[in-house]
Structures are given as structure tokens and as C-alpha cells.
Amino acid sequence: MANLADEYGTDVEIYIKALTTTIHADTPTGAPAKLHELLESLGLERHAYPTDAPLYIWHIMPEHLDADEQKRLVTRAIPALLLAGYEVNCAPGVFDEATYRQAVHDIRTRTARPAALQRAPVGCPPRHAPARRTP
């Protein structure tokens, strides 16, 4: 079995498996459990071969989703993987630019929101602009 993440030296290699319509996300041999858990939390399904002692682990998009939904799901996963520090490569036929931009916007909005809610500590006087002197 070919493992594109091992072959290309990436943490996640996303592509459509040859002669199928299945979107795969390969991870390198010995990838950390945190990476597999993150992929699963983002909606990808884990598979392993052989099943009794995994030597090769990969993830696929849920087969109950249609092709466009699968592309959107995997594209939405990319910003989260990048923020977690993983190197990701995605085949152009899988990547959806509009979905990616929306996912990045959503992450930025969630990240900015807590900072916007911070208030000055109690007891700190408000800052005023210095008085202007007139001649």
C-alpha cells in the first residue's frame, strides 16, 4: 500500500484515491495519536491495515456524504490542521477555495471573540485624552 504522506514527507496528504471517488487523508507511518484524534474530531473516519496491529493508518471522508460535501468537509479541516502545526498537502481536485476561506474566517472570528470580551480590571480608572492648551 502506498502512503503518500511518507512519500512526500508531509503530516497529512489529502487526495482522491486512484480509480475511486474516495477522498483519503494519509498520515505518515508512526504519526502521533494526537494527529489521528484531530482528524477524527474534524469528521474523518480512521482505517487501519492490518486491523489487529495497525501498520498503515489512513482516514477517509464519510461515504454517506456526496462528493461536494466530502470536499467541503476535508477543506474545512485544513485550517485546523495548519493551526495545530501540521504540514498539509491537498490535491487541487479536492480543495474548495470558498470553503477554505470561510473556515479561516470562522477560526479568526472564534479567536478574536474572547479578546473582544476582555474588560479592564475593576478599579482601573478610564484613560482620558490629555487636555488641550489654548493660547
C-alpha positions as CSV (number, residue, x, y, z in Angstrom):
1,M,0.0,0.0,0.0
2,A,1.3,3.4,-0.9
3,N,1.4,6.0,1.8
4,L,1.7,9.5,0.2
5,A,2.5,11.2,3.5
6,D,5.6,9.1,3.9
7,E,6.5,9.5,0.2
8,Y,6.2,13.3,0.2
9,G,7.3,14.0,3.8
10,T,4.1,15.7,4.9
11,D,1.9,15.2,8.0
12,V,-1.3,14.9,6.0
13,E,-1.7,14.2,2.3
14,I,-5.3,14.7,1.0
15,Y,-6.2,13.2,-2.4
16,I,-8.8,11.2,-4.3
17,K,-7.7,7.5,-4.3
18,A,-6.9,6.3,-7.9
19,L,-9.8,4.6,-9.6
20,T,-12.3,5.6,-6.9
21,T,-14.2,8.6,-5.7
22,T,-12.9,8.2,-2.1
23,I,-11.1,11.1,-0.5
24,H,-8.2,9.9,1.5
25,A,-6.1,11.6,4.2
26,D,-2.8,9.8,4.6
27,T,-0.6,10.3,7.6
28,P,3.0,9.2,7.9
29,T,4.0,5.9,9.5
30,G,4.2,6.4,13.2
31,A,2.1,9.6,13.2
32,P,1.2,10.8,16.7
33,A,-2.1,9.8,18.2
34,K,-3.0,13.5,18.6
35,L,-3.0,13.8,14.8
36,H,-5.3,10.8,14.3
37,E,-7.6,12.1,17.0
38,L,-7.7,15.6,15.5
39,L,-8.6,14.1,12.1
40,E,-11.4,12.1,13.7
41,S,-12.7,15.2,15.6
42,L,-12.8,17.0,12.2
43,G,-15.1,14.4,10.8
44,L,-12.8,12.0,9.0
45,E,-13.1,8.2,9.6
46,R,-10.0,6.2,10.7
47,H,-9.0,3.0,8.9
48,A,-6.0,0.7,9.6
49,Y,-4.4,-2.3,7.9
50,P,-3.9,-4.9,9.1
51,T,-6.6,-4.4,11.7
52,D,-5.0,-6.4,14.5
53,A,-1.7,-4.5,14.5
54,P,-2.0,-1.3,12.5
55,L,0.9,-0.7,10.2
56,Y,-0.8,1.6,7.9
57,I,-3.4,4.1,9.1
58,W,-5.4,6.4,6.9
59,H,-8.6,8.5,7.1
60,I,-11.4,8.9,4.6
61,M,-14.4,11.1,4.3
62,P,-17.7,9.5,5.4
63,E,-19.1,7.6,2.5
64,H,-22.7,8.7,3.2
65,L,-21.8,12.3,2.1
66,D,-22.0,13.2,-1.5
67,A,-18.8,14.2,-3.3
68,D,-19.3,18.0,-2.8
69,E,-20.0,17.6,0.9
70,Q,-16.9,15.4,1.3
71,K,-14.8,18.1,-0.4
72,R,-16.2,20.8,1.9
73,L,-15.6,18.7,5.0
74,V,-12.0,17.9,4.2
75,T,-11.3,21.5,3.1
76,R,-12.7,22.8,6.3
77,A,-10.3,20.5,8.2
78,I,-7.2,22.1,6.6
79,P,-7.0,25.4,8.6
80,A,-7.4,23.5,11.9
81,L,-4.6,21.1,10.9
82,L,-2.4,24.0,9.9
83,L,-3.1,25.8,13.2
84,A,-2.2,22.7,15.1
85,G,1.2,22.8,13.4
86,Y,0.8,20.1,10.8
87,E,2.1,20.2,7.3
88,V,-0.8,19.5,4.9
89,N,-0.9,19.0,1.2
90,C,-4.2,18.8,-0.6
91,A,-4.8,17.8,-4.3
92,P,-6.4,20.5,-6.3
93,G,-9.4,18.4,-7.3
94,V,-10.3,18.1,-3.6
95,F,-9.7,21.6,-2.4
96,D,-12.6,24.1,-2.4
97,E,-11.3,27.7,-2.1
98,A,-14.6,29.3,-0.9
99,T,-15.0,26.7,1.9
100,Y,-11.4,27.2,2.9
101,R,-11.8,31.0,3.1
102,Q,-15.0,30.6,5.2
103,A,-13.2,28.1,7.6
104,V,-10.3,30.5,8.1
105,H,-12.8,33.4,8.7
106,D,-14.7,31.2,11.2
107,I,-11.5,30.4,13.1
108,R,-10.4,34.0,13.1
109,T,-13.8,35.1,14.4
110,R,-13.7,32.5,17.2
111,T,-10.2,33.5,18.1
112,A,-10.9,37.3,18.1
113,R,-14.1,37.0,20.1
114,P,-12.6,36.2,23.5
115,A,-10.2,39.1,23.3
116,A,-13.0,41.5,22.4
117,L,-14.8,40.4,25.6
118,Q,-12.0,41.2,27.9
119,R,-12.7,44.1,30.2
120,A,-10.4,46.4,32.1
121,P,-9.8,45.2,35.7
122,V,-12.1,46.6,38.4
123,G,-10.6,49.8,40.0
124,C,-8.7,51.0,36.9
125,P,-9.7,54.5,36.0
126,P,-10.6,55.0,32.4
127,R,-8.0,56.6,30.2
128,H,-8.7,60.2,29.2
129,A,-7.2,62.2,26.4
130,P,-4.8,64.9,27.7
131,A,-6.4,68.4,28.0
132,R,-5.5,70.7,25.1
133,R,-4.0,74.0,25.9
134,T,-5.2,77.0,24.0
135,P,-3.1,80.2,23.6
